Amino acid sequence: MTDKDFRDCKSILCMEYNKDVKKASQEKRNFNIEQFSKLEKKGLKFQNLERKLLLHTTKNGEKVFIQYPGKETIVSSPEKLRPWDFRPKLQLSNGSYIKDLSFPDIWDDLTDIHSSDKTLLSILAGIFFRMAFMYGYTLIKDNYHYEDINSIDNTVKTGVLSFQYYKPVFSEKVLNHLSSITPRGVSLEAYLVYNDLLVQNEDCKYYYRATQIMKQAWDSKNGRYNTLLSHISVIEYLQERLSFSQIMTRFQRGMGVAPIRLGDISDITQNIILKQ
């Protein structure tokens, strides 16, 4: 990436983190949790009859769905029940699907990106931070196509449903500058939308656990926030700003998550993100 390309991306992605950003983020997250929780599930059952809802089609023709109900809707213990659980699915333009990704898969992808161009990680860290606070997200109401599939992936019903949620809008100019990033053979646009839906599901599950199982207020650091800021910690390690023992200690203390120190975000992103 050239210096000019980086400056272009920085001018578009530049964001000042402050209490107003945090407040707006909380409102958007609460709204999305409510909308995703209300998706109709009557007659649906994990691995029996599931709904695949198409939420995004990229410029390259890739399709990003959510498929529900998820595996945590059928559990042995009531304490582990997560009735709003879903999983994102990413279909390539040739009709095939990538495997369902875990967070360690994403950290492997960040390592591969680091190997190709170290500068790209600073920009990705800025994008992840904006996603953590749903900055630049737009409320979109639309009619979305779905198909209901049985246990052998045969379509038994198709339809359209009205749905609204705060959705990320990624700059086409930034995506063009980052076009060399194609993790697992998919466009960055598709990859980011997939990641957004992964952390949306995290929000839904943690919110349900707190408010319905534990009967307490939801700590909004759990979910989208901790997950995406842990991705940035991996970037911080790849930038050699953290030692291996430091990032391992961070994950250990966070019991599987390792959010960055907010005071370090400007250095990690080369001042794409500024903290007030």
C-alpha positions as CSV (number, residue, x, y, z in Angstrom):
1,M,0.0,0.0,0.0
2,T,1.3,3.4,-0.9
3,D,1.5,6.3,1.5
4,K,-1.2,8.1,-0.5
5,D,-3.5,5.1,-0.3
6,F,-3.0,5.0,3.5
7,R,-3.8,8.8,3.8
8,D,-6.9,8.3,1.7
9,C,-8.1,5.5,4.0
10,K,-7.2,7.4,7.1
11,S,-9.2,10.5,6.0
12,I,-12.3,8.3,5.4
13,L,-12.0,6.2,8.5
14,C,-10.8,8.8,11.0
15,M,-12.9,8.7,14.1
16,E,-12.8,10.3,17.5
17,Y,-13.8,8.0,20.3
18,N,-15.7,9.8,23.1
19,K,-18.7,9.3,25.4
20,D,-21.2,10.3,22.7
21,V,-19.8,7.5,20.4
22,K,-20.2,5.0,23.3
23,K,-23.7,6.1,24.1
24,A,-24.8,5.9,20.4
25,S,-23.2,2.5,20.2
26,Q,-25.2,1.2,23.1
27,E,-28.5,2.4,21.6
28,K,-27.7,0.7,18.3
29,R,-26.7,-2.6,19.9
30,N,-29.8,-2.7,22.0
31,F,-31.9,-2.0,19.0
32,N,-30.3,-4.8,16.9
33,I,-30.5,-7.3,19.7
34,E,-34.3,-6.7,19.9
35,Q,-34.7,-7.0,16.2
36,F,-32.7,-10.2,15.8
37,S,-34.5,-11.7,18.9
38,K,-37.9,-11.2,17.2
39,L,-37.1,-13.1,14.1
40,E,-39.9,-15.6,13.6
41,K,-38.8,-19.1,14.5
42,K,-42.2,-21.0,14.7
43,G,-41.8,-24.5,13.3
44,L,-38.0,-24.1,13.0
45,K,-35.6,-26.4,14.8
46,F,-31.8,-26.8,14.7
47,Q,-30.7,-29.5,12.3
48,N,-34.3,-30.3,11.4
49,L,-35.8,-27.2,9.7
50,E,-33.6,-24.1,9.6
51,R,-34.1,-20.7,8.0
52,K,-31.4,-19.2,5.8
53,L,-32.0,-15.4,5.6
54,L,-30.0,-13.4,2.9
55,L,-28.9,-10.2,4.5
56,H,-26.2,-8.9,2.1
57,T,-24.9,-9.4,-1.4
58,T,-21.5,-8.0,-2.2
59,K,-20.3,-6.2,-5.3
60,N,-18.5,-9.5,-6.3
61,G,-21.7,-11.5,-6.0
62,E,-20.9,-13.2,-2.7
63,K,-23.9,-13.7,-0.4
64,V,-24.0,-13.4,3.4
65,F,-26.8,-15.1,5.2
66,I,-27.7,-15.9,8.8
67,Q,-29.0,-19.4,9.5
68,Y,-31.1,-20.2,12.5
69,P,-32.0,-21.6,15.0
70,G,-28.4,-22.3,16.1
71,K,-27.0,-25.2,18.1
72,E,-27.4,-23.3,21.4
73,T,-31.1,-23.4,21.1
74,I,-31.0,-27.1,21.9
75,V,-29.0,-27.8,25.0
76,S,-29.1,-30.2,28.0
77,S,-29.1,-27.4,30.6
78,P,-31.5,-24.5,30.8
79,E,-28.5,-22.3,31.9
80,K,-26.9,-22.8,28.5
81,L,-30.0,-22.1,26.5
82,R,-29.6,-19.3,23.9
83,P,-32.9,-19.2,21.9
84,W,-31.8,-16.3,19.6
85,D,-28.6,-18.2,18.5
86,F,-27.8,-18.1,14.8
87,R,-24.7,-18.5,12.6
88,P,-23.6,-16.5,9.6
89,K,-23.0,-18.3,6.3
90,L,-20.9,-16.9,3.4
91,Q,-21.6,-18.2,-0.1
92,L,-18.9,-17.5,-2.8
93,S,-19.9,-16.2,-6.2
94,N,-19.5,-19.8,-7.6
95,G,-22.2,-21.1,-5.2
96,S,-19.9,-22.8,-2.7
97,Y,-19.7,-21.9,1.0
98,I,-16.7,-21.2,3.2
99,K,-16.5,-23.2,6.4
100,D,-18.1,-21.6,9.5
101,L,-15.4,-19.5,11.1
102,S,-14.3,-19.4,14.7
103,F,-12.5,-16.5,16.3
104,P,-9.1,-18.4,16.1
105,D,-9.7,-18.8,12.4
106,I,-10.0,-15.0,12.1
107,W,-6.7,-14.6,14.1
108,D,-5.0,-16.9,11.6
109,D,-6.3,-14.7,8.8
110,L,-4.9,-11.6,10.4
111,T,-1.5,-13.4,10.6
112,D,-1.7,-14.1,6.8
113,I,-2.6,-10.5,6.1
114,H,0.3,-9.3,8.2
115,S,2.7,-11.4,6.1
116,S,1.6,-9.6,2.9
117,D,1.5,-6.0,4.0
118,K,2.0,-4.8,7.6
119,T,0.4,-1.4,6.9
120,L,-3.0,-3.1,6.2
121,L,-3.3,-4.2,9.8
122,S,-3.4,-0.6,11.1
123,I,-6.3,0.1,8.8
124,L,-8.1,-3.1,9.7
125,A,-7.7,-2.3,13.4
126,G,-9.4,1.0,12.7
127,I,-12.2,-0.7,10.9
128,F,-12.6,-3.3,13.7
129,F,-12.7,-0.5,16.3
130,R,-15.5,1.3,14.3
131,M,-17.4,-2.0,14.1
132,A,-17.0,-2.5,17.9
133,F,-18.9,0.8,18.4
134,M,-21.1,0.4,15.3
135,Y,-19.7,3.7,14.0
136,G,-20.9,4.5,10.5
137,Y,-23.8,2.0,10.7
138,T,-27.1,2.8,9.1
139,L,-30.6,1.7,10.0
140,I,-31.9,-0.2,7.0
141,K,-35.4,-1.6,6.6
142,D,-35.9,-3.9,3.7
143,N,-37.5,-7.1,2.4
144,Y,-35.1,-10.0,2.6
145,H,-35.3,-13.3,0.9
146,Y,-35.1,-16.5,2.9
147,E,-35.3,-20.3,2.3
148,D,-36.2,-23.0,4.8
149,I,-34.0,-26.0,4.5
150,N,-34.3,-29.5,6.0
151,S,-31.7,-31.7,7.6
152,I,-30.2,-32.7,4.2
153,D,-30.0,-29.1,3.0
154,N,-33.0,-29.4,0.6
155,T,-35.1,-26.3,0.3
156,V,-38.6,-26.9,1.4
157,K,-39.9,-23.3,1.4
158,T,-38.9,-19.8,0.1
159,G,-40.2,-16.4,1.0
160,V,-39.6,-12.8,1.8
161,L,-39.7,-11.1,5.2
162,S,-39.5,-7.5,6.3
163,F,-36.6,-6.8,8.7
164,Q,-34.7,-3.8,10.0
165,Y,-31.4,-3.5,11.7
166,Y,-28.3,-1.2,12.0
167,K,-26.0,-2.5,9.2
168,P,-22.4,-1.5,8.5
169,V,-21.7,0.6,5.5
170,F,-18.2,0.2,4.3
171,S,-16.6,2.9,2.0
172,E,-16.1,1.6,-1.5
173,K,-13.0,3.7,-1.8
174,V,-11.5,2.0,1.2
175,L,-12.5,-1.4,0.0
176,N,-10.8,-0.7,-3.3
177,H,-7.6,0.3,-1.6
178,L,-7.7,-2.9,0.5
179,S,-8.7,-5.1,-2.5
180,S,-5.5,-7.2,-2.0
181,I,-7.0,-8.6,1.3
182,T,-8.9,-11.7,0.3
183,P,-9.0,-14.0,3.3
184,R,-10.0,-17.5,2.4
185,G,-10.6,-16.3,-1.2
186,V,-13.4,-13.9,-0.2
187,S,-13.6,-10.2,-0.7
188,L,-12.9,-7.9,2.3
189,E,-16.5,-6.6,2.0
190,A,-18.0,-10.1,2.5
191,Y,-15.5,-10.9,5.2
192,L,-16.3,-7.8,7.3
193,V,-20.1,-8.3,6.9
194,Y,-19.6,-11.9,8.0
195,N,-17.6,-10.8,11.0
196,D,-20.2,-8.2,11.9
197,L,-22.9,-10.9,12.0
198,L,-20.6,-13.1,14.2
199,V,-20.4,-10.4,16.8
200,Q,-24.1,-9.6,16.5
201,N,-24.8,-13.1,17.5
202,E,-22.4,-12.7,20.4
203,D,-24.4,-9.6,21.6
204,C,-27.7,-11.6,21.4
205,K,-26.3,-14.5,23.4
206,Y,-24.6,-12.5,26.1
207,Y,-27.6,-10.2,26.5
208,Y,-30.0,-13.2,26.8
209,R,-27.7,-14.9,29.4
210,A,-27.5,-11.8,31.5
211,T,-31.1,-10.6,31.4
212,Q,-33.0,-13.9,31.2
213,I,-30.7,-16.5,32.8
214,M,-28.8,-14.5,35.4
215,K,-31.5,-11.9,35.9
216,Q,-29.2,-9.0,35.9
217,A,-28.2,-6.0,33.7
218,W,-26.1,-6.9,30.7
219,D,-22.5,-5.8,30.8
220,S,-22.1,-4.5,27.3
221,K,-18.4,-5.2,27.2
222,N,-19.5,-8.8,26.7
223,G,-20.1,-9.5,23.1
224,R,-19.3,-7.3,20.2
225,Y,-17.0,-5.0,22.2
226,N,-14.7,-7.6,23.8
227,T,-14.5,-9.8,20.7
228,L,-13.5,-7.1,18.2
229,L,-11.1,-5.4,20.6
230,S,-9.5,-8.9,21.1
231,H,-9.0,-9.0,17.3
232,I,-7.2,-5.7,17.6
233,S,-5.0,-7.2,20.4
234,V,-3.9,-9.8,18.0
235,I,-3.1,-7.1,15.5
236,E,-1.1,-5.3,18.3
237,Y,0.8,-8.5,18.8
238,L,1.5,-8.9,15.1
239,Q,2.8,-5.3,15.1
240,E,5.3,-6.4,17.8
241,R,3.8,-4.0,20.2
242,L,3.0,-6.9,22.6
243,S,5.2,-9.9,23.4
244,F,3.7,-13.4,23.2
245,S,3.6,-13.7,27.0
246,Q,1.7,-10.3,27.2
247,I,-1.0,-11.3,24.8
248,M,-1.3,-14.7,26.4
249,T,-1.7,-13.1,29.8
250,R,-4.3,-10.8,28.4
251,F,-6.3,-13.7,27.1
252,Q,-5.9,-15.7,30.4
253,R,-7.1,-12.8,32.5
254,G,-10.0,-12.1,30.1
255,M,-11.0,-15.8,30.2
256,G,-10.8,-16.1,26.4
257,V,-11.0,-12.5,25.4
258,A,-8.2,-9.9,25.3
259,P,-9.5,-6.4,24.6
260,I,-6.9,-3.8,24.0
261,R,-6.3,-0.9,26.3
262,L,-8.3,2.0,24.8
263,G,-5.4,4.3,25.4
264,D,-3.3,2.4,22.9
265,I,-5.8,2.6,20.0
266,S,-4.3,5.6,18.3
267,D,-0.8,4.1,18.1
268,I,-2.2,0.7,16.8
269,T,-4.2,2.5,14.1
270,Q,-1.6,5.1,13.2
271,N,-4.0,7.8,14.4
272,I,-7.0,6.6,12.4
273,I,-8.8,6.4,15.7
274,L,-8.3,9.2,18.2
275,K,-9.3,8.9,21.8
276,Q,-10.7,12.0,23.5
